[in-house]
């Protein structure tokens, strides 16, 4: 897998969504869509790095309280079109506590918990999901960066819908989702890890199993197929036209041999 990660000292999980192969022999184009965690600690130097990537649109997927407490510093730039789409509403992002931090967490229960939560977002927050995708599908808004707090859940769902509708295989969609663990593990140890967990006894794969297992996204892809017949049908059901989808794909996909 290509190294899509952009190393910043003050932001986590910043990644380019480019160079994923599709089933039709094309690939996603680098430099057009970027996913990230929170941008509230960005230095001027880091803002400059992202602007140098050509980013002109910043799509903030967070709740109102998150936006109020942690200002999106990329969005403050006068070179950025800042757009907010709160794709889960202003209730807590997750409805209840999952099993985490125990000596032997039940990974099957955790996977099902995330699956149920994400499926609920897909069903209960469709107007905001439609608005977020409409913004990102508009070629005039590209290159764009979109983000939430950790860059794995809300950002992960939007990324999965984009990659899937472009024809990326489910396994690669799930792999992209799971990669968040690799780029969030440092933040986890800085902010959340209990004393019993160290870098020697708890790796990013352990974090992935508990927080962003690829199995979760495989189940979500299966859910969309079962209920809607596929990602394109789901997106069309939101009210986004097939023409809009195809215009976006014409921009975001290229022949792999180019």
Secondary structure, 3 states (H helix, E strand, C coil): CCCCECCECCECCCEECCCCECCCCEEECCCCEEEECCCCCCCHHHHHHHHHCCCCEEEECCCHHHHHHCCCCCCCCCCCEEEECCCCCCCCCCCCCCCCCCCCCCHHHHHHHHHHHHHHHHHHCHHHHHHHHHHHHCHHHCCEEEECCCCCCHHHHHHHHHHHHCCCCHHHHHHHHHCHHHHHHHHHHHHCCCCCCCCCCCCHHHHHHHHCCHHHHHHHHHHHHHHHCCHHHHHHHHCCCHHHHHHHHHHHEEECCC
